[in-house]
Amino acid sequence: MPVPRSAKYIGRDVIKERRERLLSQAQTLWNRDGLTAVGVLVGERLDMGVLENILDGFDSAPPRRRIAKSNGRPTRLDEQGADDEDIALAALKDLSLVFKGLYTALRTGKLQKLKLTMDRCIGVVHERWGGITQWLIYCARNVVPGDTGYNWDRVIDSCTWILEPILFYADDDPVTHDLVARPPTIDLVFCLLRITDPGTERPATHKSYPNSLCSIAKVFAMSVMSTTGHYIQSHLNEKSPHTRRDVVRSIVRRIQDVSATPRHTPDDMSRVSCDLLNLIPGACIILTRRGPGEAYGVSDVLFEGARALSCAMEDVSFKNSALPDYLTLDAGINQLVSLATWPRTPPRAMERLFEAGIIPCIIRSLPHTNRSDPRHRGIEEPAYHLLPFLTDSRIFSAVKTGGADLEPLMKELERYPKSKVAVVEPIYNAYSLALRCCKSAFQDRKSPIEMCYNLNHEVPREGSRDCTTLKTCSVCRVVFYCSEVCQREDWAAFHSEECTRGAERWRPRLTVAGVTERLERDRLMILEALANRFLPPPTEIVRRGSGGIQNASEDSSVRIHTFDLAGGLYQSIATGEASPPKRFVEYESMTLPSYFQKYEDVLGDRTRARLSRCAEDIKHKHESTLLVAGTFTAHKVCICICAKMVYNPDSEVGERYRVVWHACSILCLPLWLFGI
């Protein structure tokens, strides 16, 4: 005679039967009609008792597995641990099917009343989320294919299917928002991001997902780029340095893995584009939110991200491959440029971006921008935003590595309609001019440039000095001289009055801003190259009445020829509104007092005093000497360099103007320019 059971157990059996019947029907519908039909079925027939019964499978604590020394994989469990694992895997399978079905039906616009069912499900899950995430992390890390009959790939699928709707609705629902903000959720995202396929050791992927190689990348992007993204970053910052590096390393490995994926068909390119869209912007956002002084992984993300986009665009040009998604190009390029120009990004990381071929990638991408789509930020702005950084010799060297020959690119674009090419031409012309000027300054020079702050420095002799052996003031470390003679002369005539103030004010600012002798020399070389390219002989300037001496009795008669290569950055500081540059260089000729007034924030007393004294000398040498100034930008500073240049008509073309004296001022850029 059977033992009578309590009503509690009878009720459980009834609920279990309803669960098995519902999930069996859902599985049949999935195989026959797809996930949308599953969502409709679940919305009509699921009650919270069945959902609670599913969640009961996560009640026990996950067992501990030991790692085998022979192959590094988890060992088999004892009988009790195996039973708990089987129960949890069954619960994982059922819960993921419920969530994925409802989410798919809602996303396809079917029966919006299903949203009420989804909200109720998330509310029930919210109460038991801690135990659920423990099992999700355990299963993703430890389930060995063949151990339980539950395929490891399906475990990864199930984890992402549960996370996707929670992340998607986090911005609209306070309960879901709280779920995403919890550390267990964030730990689960990091776990999936870092996990590798036990069979191939490659980053784990979602093999059955129709539009992507890796829905883990999608989950990562959704978590980082939602309104709850700051919780992700805060929790990551609390982790150990090793864990933080491991997360970044995992992102880089995933980008590399996507880049290595074959792209033979439009479907291949679609899947690659989807993953790049999820990985690159999310990685850039994580890295820009990190604390100061922590730059690990920035160079790798910039290089691999730019290389992936560049290779994809090369396929479009040379292999007639399918075009990456517009949004992928737009978001990827914008986020890479934002990360590269971030004030906390190391200079070497910027070089890596150019080495990976970001310029050819931008040129090839411009005809494909979709300005009518409101989701697009546009590629023109980041393209112009990179221009001011080309005035660095190391950046120019990196550009040559990544592809500096732009003429073949324009020939490639001739197959596009004229309206498409018209978008490219202004940016192409700006980059062509910038690269020609950089080539003249850094590659074609036959003699080193003179760097000397001595106001009495004479016309340089051809190839007379080695610019790498400069003398620097040992007190302030701000001024440079070509020789000890010039250093003694300037000390007696000028520098002794300014040195103490320079040591107190300028040395800390230069150190913080990273302004070095090389950086100053590079900008001075560019300034000399611009003068040789654009300025006529001083006698011609006088004859035109646009420069030189108009009235020797007035100091205002001395004009200064200014080249703004900071992309309007200084004007942005003055107006309080950031505006992107529209060309490589802006030229203007003005009187010295007007120049002082316009650039009063960046010109210190030291530079103004030197310029005023230099102007007195130029009044008497106006037929062979000019004052030339340039405004540049580096990562954290606006740099203003003023130079006295002499003209020698007997020198070779391109070297007739030569610097004989210069002074440099800097302005540390306000953080609001970078959105900080």
C-alpha positions in Angstrom: 0.0 0.0 0.0 1.5 3.4 -1.0 2.5 5.8 1.7 0.1 8.9 1.6 1.8 12.2 0.8 1.0 15.7 2.1 -0.8 18.3 0.0 2.5 20.2 -0.2 4.2 17.4 -2.1 1.1 16.7 -4.2 1.1 20.4 -5.2 4.7 20.2 -6.2 4.1 17.2 -8.4 1.3 19.1 -10.1 3.4 22.1 -10.7 6.3 19.9 -11.9 3.9 18.2 -14.4 2.7 21.6 -15.7 6.3 22.7 -16.0 7.3 19.6 -18.0 4.2 19.9 -20.2 4.8 23.6 -20.9 8.5 23.3 -21.6 8.0 20.2 -23.8 5.5 22.2 -25.9 7.8 25.2 -26.0 10.7 23.0 -27.2 8.5 21.5 -30.0 7.4 25.0 -31.1 11.0 26.2 -31.1 12.0 23.4 -33.4 9.0 24.0 -35.7 8.1 27.7 -35.6 10.9 29.5 -33.9 11.4 31.4 -30.7 8.7 34.0 -31.3 6.1 31.2 -31.1 7.7 30.1 -27.9 7.3 33.6 -26.4 3.6 33.7 -27.3 3.1 30.3 -25.7 4.9 31.2 -22.5 3.1 34.5 -22.3 -0.3 32.7 -22.4 0.4 29.7 -20.2 3.2 30.5 -17.8 2.3 31.0 -14.2 4.6 32.1 -11.4 4.3 28.7 -9.7 6.0 27.0 -12.6 8.7 29.7 -12.7 9.3 29.2 -8.9 9.6 25.5 -9.6 12.3 26.1 -12.2 14.2 28.4 -9.8 14.1 25.7 -7.1 16.8 24.0 -9.1 19.2 26.7 -8.1 18.6 26.4 -4.3 21.6 24.2 -3.5 25.0 25.7 -3.5 27.3 24.8 -6.5 29.7 22.0 -5.7 33.5 22.6 -5.7 35.4 21.1 -8.6 39.0 20.3 -8.6 41.2 21.0 -11.6 43.0 18.0 -13.1 46.8 18.6 -13.3 47.0 16.6 -16.6 44.8 18.7 -18.8 43.7 21.6 -16.7 40.0 20.8 -16.9 37.5 20.3 -14.1 37.4 16.8 -12.7 34.2 14.7 -12.3 32.0 15.2 -9.3 30.8 12.8 -6.6 27.3 11.4 -6.8 25.7 14.2 -4.8 27.5 17.0 -6.7 26.6 15.4 -10.0 22.9 15.3 -9.0 22.9 19.0 -7.9 24.6 19.9 -11.2 22.0 18.0 -13.3 19.1 19.7 -11.5 20.7 23.1 -11.9 21.4 22.5 -15.6 17.8 21.5 -16.2 16.7 24.7 -14.5 19.2 26.7 -16.5 17.8 25.1 -19.8 14.2 25.9 -18.9 14.7 29.4 -17.5 16.8 30.4 -20.6 14.1 29.1 -22.9 11.4 31.1 -21.1 13.4 34.3 -21.1 14.6 34.0 -24.7 11.2 33.2 -26.0 9.6 36.2 -24.3 12.4 38.5 -25.2 12.3 37.4 -28.9 8.6 37.9 -29.2 8.8 41.3 -27.6 11.7 42.4 -29.8 9.8 41.3 -33.0 6.8 43.4 -32.0 4.6 40.5 -31.2 1.9 41.0 -28.4 3.3 43.8 -26.3 1.2 42.5 -23.5 3.9 39.9 -23.1 5.9 42.7 -21.4 3.8 42.2 -18.3 4.7 38.6 -18.2 8.4 39.5 -18.6 8.2 42.0 -15.8 6.6 39.5 -13.5 9.3 36.9 -14.4 12.1 39.4 -13.7 10.5 40.3 -10.4 10.5 36.6 -9.3 14.1 36.1 -10.5 15.1 39.3 -8.6 14.3 37.7 -5.3 16.6 34.7 -5.9 19.2 36.2 -8.2 22.2 35.6 -5.9 21.8 31.8 -6.1 21.1 31.9 -9.8 24.2 33.8 -10.7 26.4 31.5 -8.6 25.1 28.6 -10.7 25.4 30.4 -14.0 29.1 31.3 -13.3 29.7 27.7 -12.1 28.2 26.1 -15.2 30.0 28.5 -17.6 33.3 27.7 -16.0 33.0 24.0 -15.1 30.6 22.1 -17.2 32.8 19.6 -19.3 31.3 18.5 -22.6 30.0 14.9 -22.2 29.7 15.0 -18.4 26.0 15.5 -18.1 24.7 15.3 -21.7 24.1 19.1 -21.6 26.3 20.6 -24.2 28.8 23.2 -23.0 27.9 25.5 -25.9 24.3 25.4 -24.8 25.4 26.4 -21.3 26.9 29.6 -22.8 23.8 30.1 -24.9 21.6 29.8 -21.8 23.6 32.3 -19.7 23.5 34.9 -22.4 19.8 34.3 -23.1 19.0 35.0 -19.4 21.2 38.1 -19.3 20.0 39.8 -22.6 16.5 40.7 -21.5 17.7 41.8 -18.1 20.3 44.1 -19.6 17.9 45.4 -22.4 15.2 46.5 -20.0 17.5 47.8 -17.3 17.1 51.5 -18.4 13.3 51.4 -18.1 12.5 49.2 -15.1 13.8 49.9 -11.5 13.7 46.2 -10.6 15.7 45.2 -13.6 18.0 48.2 -13.1 18.8 46.9 -9.6 19.5 43.5 -11.0 22.1 44.8 -13.4 23.7 47.0 -10.8 24.4 44.1 -8.4 27.9 42.7 -8.2 26.9 39.1 -9.1 25.5 40.3 -12.4 28.7 42.2 -13.2 30.8 39.2 -12.1 28.7 37.0 -14.5 29.4 39.4 -17.4 33.1 39.4 -16.7 33.1 35.6 -16.3 31.5 35.2 -19.8 33.9 37.7 -21.3 37.0 36.0 -20.0 35.9 32.4 -20.6 37.5 30.3 -23.3 36.2 27.3 -25.2 37.6 24.2 -23.4 38.0 22.5 -26.8 39.8 25.2 -28.8 41.1 27.5 -26.1 39.8 30.4 -28.2 37.4 32.9 -26.6 34.0 31.3 -26.0 31.4 32.0 -28.7 27.7 31.6 -29.2 27.7 29.2 -32.1 23.9 29.1 -32.7 23.2 32.8 -32.6 22.0 33.8 -36.1 23.5 37.3 -36.4 26.7 37.1 -34.4 29.7 34.9 -33.7 29.6 35.9 -30.1 26.5 37.0 -28.2 28.8 37.3 -25.2 30.2 40.4 -26.9 26.6 41.7 -27.2 25.9 41.1 -23.6 29.2 43.0 -22.7 28.2 45.9 -24.9 24.7 46.1 -23.5 26.0 46.1 -20.0 28.7 48.8 -20.5 26.7 51.2 -22.8 23.5 51.3 -20.8 22.7 53.7 -18.0 24.0 51.1 -15.6 27.4 51.1 -17.2 29.0 53.1 -14.4 28.2 50.2 -12.0 30.2 47.9 -14.3 33.2 50.3 -14.1 32.9 50.9 -10.4 32.8 47.2 -9.7 35.8 46.6 -12.1 37.8 49.2 -10.3 37.3 47.4 -7.0 38.9 44.3 -8.5 42.6 43.4 -8.2 45.0 44.8 -10.8 45.4 41.2 -12.1 41.6 40.8 -12.7 41.3 44.2 -14.3 44.1 43.3 -16.7 42.6 40.0 -17.4 39.3 41.6 -18.4 41.0 44.0 -20.8 43.2 41.1 -22.2 40.0 39.1 -22.8 38.5 42.0 -24.8 41.6 42.3 -26.9 41.7 38.5 -27.5 38.0 38.6 -28.6 38.8 41.5 -31.1 41.7 39.5 -32.4 39.5 36.4 -32.7 36.9 38.3 -34.7 39.5 39.8 -37.0 40.8 36.3 -37.8 37.3 35.1 -38.8 36.9 34.4 -42.5 34.8 37.0 -44.4 33.9 35.2 -47.6 30.2 36.0 -47.8 27.9 38.9 -46.9 26.7 36.8 -43.9 30.3 36.4 -42.7 30.8 40.2 -42.9 27.5 40.8 -41.1 28.5 38.5 -38.2 32.0 40.1 -38.0 30.4 43.6 -38.1 28.0 42.7 -35.3 30.8 41.6 -33.0 33.1 44.5 -33.8 30.2 46.9 -33.1 29.8 45.2 -29.7 33.4 44.9 -28.7 35.2 48.0 -29.8 32.9 50.8 -28.4 32.4 48.8 -25.2 36.1 48.4 -24.7 36.8 52.0 -25.4 34.2 53.1 -22.9 35.6 50.8 -20.2 39.1 52.2 -20.7 38.1 55.9 -20.7 36.3 55.4 -17.4 39.3 53.9 -15.6 41.2 55.8 -12.9 44.2 58.0 -13.6 47.5 56.2 -14.1 46.0 53.0 -15.2 46.6 52.7 -18.9 47.0 48.9 -19.3 45.4 47.6 -22.5 44.7 51.0 -24.2 47.4 50.5 -26.8 46.2 47.0 -27.6 42.6 48.0 -27.9 43.4 50.9 -30.2 45.7 48.8 -32.4 43.5 45.8 -32.6 40.3 47.8 -33.0 41.7 50.0 -35.8 43.3 47.0 -37.5 40.0 45.1 -37.5 38.1 47.9 -39.0 40.9 48.7 -41.5 41.1 45.1 -42.7 37.4 45.0 -43.1 37.5 48.1 -45.3 40.4 46.7 -47.3 38.3 43.6 -48.0 35.5 45.9 -49.4 38.0 47.6 -51.7 40.1 44.7 -53.0 38.0 41.6 -52.5 34.5 43.0 -53.2 33.5 41.8 -49.8 30.3 42.9 -48.2 30.4 46.3 -46.5 30.4 46.4 -42.7 27.4 47.8 -41.0 27.2 51.6 -41.1 26.7 51.8 -37.4 29.8 49.6 -36.9 32.0 51.9 -38.8 30.5 55.0 -37.2 30.6 53.8 -33.6 33.9 52.0 -33.9 35.8 54.9 -35.4 34.3 57.5 -33.1 35.1 55.5 -29.9 38.6 54.7 -31.0 39.4 58.3 -31.7 37.8 59.4 -28.5 39.9 56.9 -26.5 43.1 57.8 -28.4 42.7 61.6 -27.8 41.6 61.0 -24.1 44.0 63.1 -21.9 44.9 60.0 -19.8 45.8 57.9 -22.8 49.6 57.4 -23.2 51.2 59.0 -26.3 52.4 55.6 -27.4 48.8 54.4 -27.6 48.0 57.2 -30.1 50.9 56.0 -32.2 49.5 52.5 -32.2 46.2 53.8 -33.6 47.9 55.3 -36.6 50.2 52.2 -37.1 47.0 50.1 -37.4 45.9 52.1 -40.4 43.2 54.4 -39.0 43.7 57.0 -41.7 43.2 54.7 -44.7 40.3 53.2 -42.8 38.6 56.6 -42.4 39.2 57.6 -46.0 37.6 54.3 -47.2 34.7 54.6 -44.8 33.7 58.1 -45.6 31.6 57.3 -48.8 29.6 54.9 -46.8 28.4 57.2 -44.0 24.7 57.5 -43.7 23.9 61.0 -42.6 20.1 60.4 -42.7 20.3 57.9 -39.9 20.0 59.7 -36.5 21.9 57.0 -34.7 25.1 58.0 -36.6 27.5 60.5 -35.1 29.4 60.8 -38.4 33.0 60.0 -39.3 34.0 63.5 -40.5 34.4 64.9 -37.0 36.8 62.2 -35.7 38.7 62.5 -39.0 39.3 66.2 -38.5 40.0 65.6 -34.8 43.1 63.5 -35.6 44.7 66.1 -37.8 46.4 68.3 -35.1 48.3 65.2 -33.8 50.1 64.6 -37.1 52.6 67.4 -36.1 54.4 64.9 -33.9 57.4 63.1 -35.6 56.5 59.8 -33.9 52.9 60.0 -35.0 54.1 60.8 -38.6 56.3 57.7 -38.5 53.4 55.6 -37.3 51.2 57.0 -40.1 53.8 55.9 -42.6 53.7 52.4 -41.1 49.9 52.3 -41.3 49.7 53.8 -44.8 50.4 57.4 -45.7 50.0 57.2 -49.5 46.5 58.5 -50.0 46.4 58.9 -53.8 45.7 55.2 -54.4 42.8 55.5 -52.0 41.2 58.3 -53.9 41.5 56.3 -57.1 39.7 53.5 -55.4 36.8 55.9 -54.6 36.4 57.0 -58.2 33.9 54.1 -58.6 31.5 55.8 -56.2 29.0 58.5 -57.2 30.2 62.1 -57.2 28.0 62.9 -54.2 29.8 60.3 -52.2 33.3 61.4 -53.3 32.4 65.0 -52.4 32.2 64.0 -48.7 35.8 62.6 -48.9 37.6 65.4 -50.8 37.8 68.1 -48.1 39.2 65.5 -45.6 41.5 64.0 -48.2 42.9 67.4 -49.1 43.4 68.3 -45.4 45.3 65.0 -44.8 47.3 65.4 -48.0 48.5 68.8 -47.0 49.3 67.7 -43.5 51.3 64.7 -44.7 53.2 66.9 -47.2 54.1 69.4 -44.5 55.2 66.6 -42.1 57.3 65.0 -44.9 59.1 68.3 -45.5 59.7 68.8 -41.8 60.6 65.3 -40.6 61.8 63.5 -43.7 63.2 65.8 -46.3 65.3 68.1 -44.1 69.0 68.1 -44.9 70.2 69.9 -41.8 69.0 69.9 -38.2 66.8 72.8 -36.9 68.2 75.4 -34.6 66.7 75.5 -31.1 67.9 78.5 -29.2 66.2 81.0 -26.8 69.1 83.5 -27.1 67.7 86.8 -28.5 71.1 87.6 -29.9 71.5 84.3 -31.7 72.8 84.9 -35.2 71.9 83.4 -38.6 72.7 79.6 -38.4 75.5 78.2 -40.5 74.5 75.4 -42.9 74.7 72.1 -41.0 76.8 73.8 -38.3 75.3 72.3 -35.1 73.9 69.1 -33.8 70.4 69.8 -32.5 70.6 66.8 -30.2 73.2 68.4 -27.9 71.2 71.3 -26.5 72.1 73.2 -23.4 69.3 73.5 -20.9 69.0 75.9 -18.0 69.7 73.7 -14.9 67.4 75.8 -12.7 64.1 76.1 -14.5 64.7 73.4 -17.2 62.5 75.5 -19.6 64.8 77.2 -22.0 67.2 75.6 -24.6 70.4 77.0 -26.1 72.5 75.8 -29.0 75.8 76.5 -27.2 77.2 77.7 -23.9 78.0 81.0 -25.5 74.4 81.6 -26.3 73.4 80.5 -22.8 75.7 83.0 -21.1 74.6 85.8 -23.4 70.9 85.2 -22.7 71.5 84.9 -19.0 73.1 88.2 -18.9 70.6 89.9 -21.2 67.3 88.3 -20.2 67.0 85.0 -18.5 68.4 85.9 -15.1 65.3 88.0 -14.6 62.8 85.3 -15.4 64.5 82.1 -14.3 63.2 82.0 -10.7 59.6 82.6 -11.8 60.1 80.0 -14.6 61.3 77.4 -12.1 58.3 78.0 -9.9 55.6 78.2 -12.5 56.7 76.5 -15.7 58.7 73.4 -14.7 55.7 71.7 -12.9 53.4 72.5 -15.7 55.8 71.2 -18.4 56.3 68.0 -16.3 52.6 67.4 -15.9 51.8 68.1 -19.5 54.6 65.9 -20.8 56.2 68.7 -22.9 59.6 67.6 -23.8 62.5 68.9 -25.9 61.5 66.6 -28.8 57.9 67.7 -28.7 59.0 71.3 -28.9 61.5 70.6 -31.7 58.8 68.8 -33.8 56.5 71.7 -33.7 59.3 74.1 -34.5 60.2 72.0 -37.5 56.6 72.0 -38.7 56.4 75.8 -38.3 59.5 76.3 -40.4 58.1 73.9 -43.1 54.9 75.9 -43.2 56.8 79.2 -43.5 58.7 77.8 -46.5 55.6 76.5 -48.1 53.3 79.4 -47.7 55.2 82.7 -47.0 56.7 84.7 -49.9 60.1 86.5 -49.4 60.0 89.3 -46.8 60.5 91.9 -49.6 57.4 90.6 -51.3 55.5 90.9 -48.1 56.6 94.5 -47.6 55.7 95.3 -51.2 52.2 93.9 -50.8 51.7 96.0 -47.8 50.5 93.0 -45.7 53.5 92.6 -43.5 57.0 93.8 -42.7 57.4 97.5 -41.8 54.7 100.0 -42.5 55.7 102.6 -39.9 59.0 102.1 -38.1 58.1 104.5 -35.3 55.2 102.3 -34.1 55.6 98.9 -32.4 52.3 97.8 -33.9 53.9 98.0 -37.4 55.7 94.7 -36.7 53.5 91.9 -37.9 53.5 88.3 -36.9 52.4 85.6 -39.2 50.4 83.0 -37.4 49.6 79.4 -38.3 46.9 77.7 -36.2 47.3 73.9 -36.2 45.4 73.3 -33.1 42.2 72.9 -35.0 40.5 75.9 -33.5 41.1 74.5 -30.0 42.2 77.8 -28.6 39.1 79.5 -29.9 37.0 76.7 -28.2 38.7 77.5 -24.9 37.9 81.2 -25.3 34.2 80.6 -26.3 33.6 77.7 -23.9 32.2 75.5 -26.7 34.2 72.7 -28.3 34.1 72.8 -32.0 35.8 70.3 -34.4 38.5 71.6 -36.8 37.7 71.9 -40.5 41.2 72.0 -42.0 44.8 71.3 -41.1 46.0 74.9 -40.8 44.6 78.4 -40.5 46.8 81.4 -41.5 46.5 84.9 -40.3 48.8 88.0 -40.3 48.3 90.5 -37.5 50.1 93.1 -35.5 52.0 92.1 -32.4 49.6 93.8 -30.0 46.7 92.1 -31.7 48.5 88.8 -31.3 49.1 89.4 -27.6 45.4 90.2 -27.1 44.1 87.2 -29.0 46.5 84.7 -27.3 46.7 86.3 -23.9 45.7 83.1 -22.1 48.4 80.9 -23.6 51.2 83.5 -23.8 53.0 84.0 -20.5 54.8 87.2 -19.4 58.1 85.5 -20.3 57.1 84.9 -23.9 55.5 88.3 -24.4 58.6 90.1 -23.0 60.9 88.1 -25.4 58.6 88.8 -28.4 58.5 92.5 -27.7 62.3 92.7 -27.5 62.6 90.5 -30.6 60.3 92.9 -32.5 62.6 95.8 -31.8 65.4 93.9 -33.6 63.1 93.0 -36.6 62.2 96.6 -37.2 65.7 97.1 -38.6 65.9 93.8 -40.5 62.5 93.7 -42.1 63.8 92.8 -45.5 65.2 89.5 -44.4 63.5 88.6 -41.1 60.0 87.7 -40.0 58.1 86.8 -36.8 56.2 83.6 -37.2 54.0 81.8 -34.7 52.3 78.5 -34.5 49.6 77.1 -32.3 49.6 73.4 -31.8 48.1 70.8 -29.6 49.3 67.7 -27.8 47.4 65.3 -25.6 46.9 67.7 -22.7 48.2 71.1 -23.8 47.9 73.9 -26.3 51.4 74.9 -27.4 52.3 78.3 -28.8 55.7 78.6 -30.4 56.9 82.0 -31.7 60.0 82.1 -33.9 62.3 84.6 -35.6 63.1 83.4 -39.1 65.6 84.7 -41.5 65.3 84.4 -45.3 68.2 83.3 -47.5 67.3 83.5 -51.2 70.4 81.5 -52.1 69.3 78.4 -50.1 67.4 75.5 -51.7 63.7 75.8 -52.2 62.0 74.7 -49.0 64.8 75.7 -46.8 65.0 79.5 -47.4 63.3 80.4 -44.2 65.3 79.2 -41.2 64.6 79.5 -37.5 67.2 81.5 -35.5 65.3 82.1 -32.3 62.2 80.9 -30.7 60.1 80.9 -27.5 57.5 78.5 -26.3 54.4 78.8 -24.1 51.9 76.2 -23.1 48.3 76.2 -21.8 47.0 73.1 -20.0 43.7 72.2 -21.6 40.5 72.3 -19.4 39.0 68.9 -18.8 35.6 69.9 -20.1 37.0 69.8 -23.6 37.2 66.0 -23.1 33.8 65.6 -21.4 35.4 65.1 -18.0 
